[in-house]
Amino acid sequence: MIDIEQILLEKANILVEALPYIRKFYGKTFVIKYGGAAQKESFLKNAFAQDIVLLNFIGIKPIVVHGGGPKITELMKRLGKEPQFIHGHRVTDKETMEIVEMILGGIINKEIVQLINSHGGKAVGLTGKDGGLLRAKKKLLKINNEEVDLGFVGEVERVCIEVLETLQDKGFIPVVAPIGFDKSGQSYNINADTVASAVAVAVKAEKLILLTDVKGITDENSELLSTLKMEEALKLIQQQVITGGMIPKVYACLNALKGDVKKTHIIDGRIPHSLLLEIFTQRGVGTEVIQ
């Protein structure tokens, strides 16, 4: 027999456990980088949208920054254009930049907006060009003391927060595609983790949360590290324990912390409602990187 009273009690205990966190974070801004499996699997997409709407309803102000690399690659191949990468950076010529803007600023951004709105939220889609949100400059990549031209790949020079604050004040949820522009109006493709970090610093966010396709940061024995200090993270990079695609995510966290973001998290986006589990439970579902 199913013990209904026990099930209801467990649900009540979950709400009670969340209460101190709800009180603590009321009115605070969270910047959330959305990508990976959570952006591809239907049940994970819906769980993510529900999490964002719930955060907004209880008084937390989420800002979503999204990627979309796989879909860009897919369209490029369909158009007969072979993607090129150098040290994890997509080489972005003029034609590729047009594809990036079409996919990130158009298709993916509007899908996320529609998904959040379908669950009762009020999301508004933006690129870095809207309201002058992301001023960018060309990214200079040095390999063996030589500069490598990546094309229209940029880095954030300035974040204009007025458009974000205006939307938040009216109860809207900004959803940002990582496309910036320079003073001449040229568009740039920017790493989404980098954009999320820069936005978090600019809006003085309480948290920066990066969704990934792994359980978090692990040690040399592949054991999850639930908490990691800045100096410990740098040491793990030097020891090549943290490698590959995790390195830019860790640096995004470190840069956010240096910019006075209170706490950063790298969490497993393959777990439904991972956002809520990380924020409102004592144990969490990933790695928090702290000062």
CORLINPE-V822000 format. One record per residue. RES is the residue in one small letter. PHI is phi as a letter, one per 40 degrees, with the letter a starting at -180 (999 if undefined). PSI is psi in radians with two decimals (NA if undefined). Layout:
BEGIN
res = (RES;RES)
phi = (PHI;PHI)
psi = (PSI;PSI)
END
This chain:
BEGIN
res = (m;i;d;i;e;q;i;l;l;e;k;a;n;i;l;v;e;a;l;p;y;i;r;k;f;y;g;k;t;f;v;i;k;y;g;g;a;a;q;k;e;s;f;l;k;n;a;f;a;q;d;i;v;l;l;n;f;i;g;i;k;p;i;v;v;h;g;g;g;p;k;i;t;e;l;m;k;r;l;g;k;e;p;q;f;i;h;g;h;r;v;t;d;k;e;t;m;e;i;v;e;m;i;l;g;g;i;i;n;k;e;i;v;q;l;i;n;s;h;g;g;k;a;v;g;l;t;g;k;d;g;g;l;l;r;a;k;k;k;l;l;k;i;n;n;e;e;v;d;l;g;f;v;g;e;v;e;r;v;c;i;e;v;l;e;t;l;q;d;k;g;f;i;p;v;v;a;p;i;g;f;d;k;s;g;q;s;y;n;i;n;a;d;t;v;a;s;a;v;a;v;a;v;k;a;e;k;l;i;l;l;t;d;v;k;g;i;t;d;e;n;s;e;l;l;s;t;l;k;m;e;e;a;l;k;l;i;q;q;q;v;i;t;g;g;m;i;p;k;v;y;a;c;l;n;a;l;k;g;d;v;k;k;t;h;i;i;d;g;r;i;p;h;s;l;l;l;e;i;f;t;q;r;g;v;g;t;e;v;i;q)
phi = (999;c;c;c;c;c;c;c;c;c;c;c;c;c;c;c;c;c;d;c;c;c;c;c;c;d;g;c;b;b;b;b;c;b;a;g;c;c;c;b;c;d;c;c;c;c;c;c;c;c;c;c;c;c;d;c;c;c;h;c;b;c;b;b;b;b;b;i;d;d;c;c;c;c;c;d;c;c;c;g;b;c;c;b;b;b;f;g;c;c;c;b;c;d;c;c;c;c;c;d;c;c;c;c;c;b;d;c;d;c;c;c;d;c;c;c;c;c;b;g;c;b;c;b;c;b;b;c;c;c;g;g;c;b;c;b;b;c;c;b;b;b;b;f;g;b;c;b;c;c;g;c;b;b;b;c;b;a;b;c;c;d;c;c;c;c;c;c;c;c;g;c;b;c;b;b;c;c;b;b;a;b;c;c;g;c;c;b;c;b;d;c;c;c;c;d;c;c;c;d;c;c;c;f;c;c;a;b;b;b;c;b;b;b;c;h;c;b;c;c;b;g;c;c;c;c;b;a;c;d;c;c;c;c;c;c;c;c;c;g;c;c;b;f;c;c;c;c;c;c;c;c;c;c;c;c;c;c;c;g;c;c;a;b;b;b;b;c;c;c;c;d;g;c;c;c;c;c;c;b;b;c;c;g;b;a;b;c;b;b;c)
psi = (2.42;2.21;1.67;-0.72;-0.66;-0.71;-0.77;-0.65;-0.70;-0.70;-0.72;-0.71;-0.62;-0.76;-0.69;-0.70;-0.61;-0.39;-0.84;-0.59;-0.69;-0.77;-0.74;-0.67;0.04;2.24;-0.04;2.74;2.30;2.29;2.20;2.09;2.11;2.10;-2.97;-2.63;-0.57;-0.32;-0.04;-0.74;2.29;-0.78;-0.53;-0.64;-0.77;-0.69;-0.73;-0.83;-0.71;-0.72;-0.79;-0.76;-0.73;-0.78;-0.78;-0.71;-0.52;0.19;0.08;2.50;1.71;2.48;2.17;2.24;2.26;2.73;-2.70;0.48;-0.82;-0.68;-0.58;-0.81;-0.74;-0.81;-0.68;-0.78;-0.66;-0.52;0.08;0.36;2.08;2.12;2.53;2.41;2.46;2.02;0.75;-0.07;2.31;2.15;2.14;1.66;-3.07;-0.79;-0.72;-0.67;-0.66;-0.68;-0.74;-0.81;-0.65;-0.78;-0.93;-0.92;-0.38;-1.47;-1.00;-0.80;-0.78;-0.52;-0.78;-0.76;-0.83;-0.69;-0.81;-0.75;-0.56;-0.33;0.24;0.09;3.08;1.45;2.59;2.23;2.43;2.65;3.06;-0.22;-0.41;2.13;0.31;0.58;-0.85;1.75;2.27;2.91;2.79;2.34;2.26;2.00;2.16;2.21;2.08;0.78;0.27;2.41;2.31;2.25;2.02;0.03;-2.37;0.96;2.25;3.07;2.72;2.25;-0.66;2.50;2.15;1.80;-0.15;-0.72;-0.65;-0.79;-0.66;-0.78;-0.79;-0.68;-0.46;0.12;0.20;2.72;1.94;2.37;1.99;2.19;2.38;1.12;2.14;-3.13;2.68;-3.07;-0.33;-0.07;0.03;2.33;2.62;2.45;2.14;2.48;2.29;-0.61;-0.73;-0.76;-0.80;-0.75;-0.81;-0.71;-0.74;-0.74;-0.78;-0.68;0.07;0.91;2.61;-0.68;2.57;2.19;2.15;2.12;2.32;-3.10;0.36;2.96;-0.16;-2.73;2.30;2.78;-2.98;-0.28;0.24;0.42;2.38;2.32;1.91;-0.53;2.42;2.27;2.79;-0.84;-0.55;-0.68;-0.77;-0.66;-0.70;-0.55;-0.77;-0.60;-0.01;0.51;-0.73;2.10;3.07;-2.38;-0.23;-0.44;-0.89;-0.52;-0.73;-0.74;-0.58;-0.72;-0.79;-0.75;-0.64;-0.77;-0.70;-0.48;0.28;0.32;2.34;-0.81;2.58;2.66;2.43;1.98;2.86;1.81;-0.08;-0.15;2.14;2.39;0.56;-0.54;-0.87;-0.70;-0.64;-0.67;-0.68;0.17;2.69;-0.61;-0.75;3.14;0.41;-2.59;2.25;2.27;2.15;2.96;NA)
END
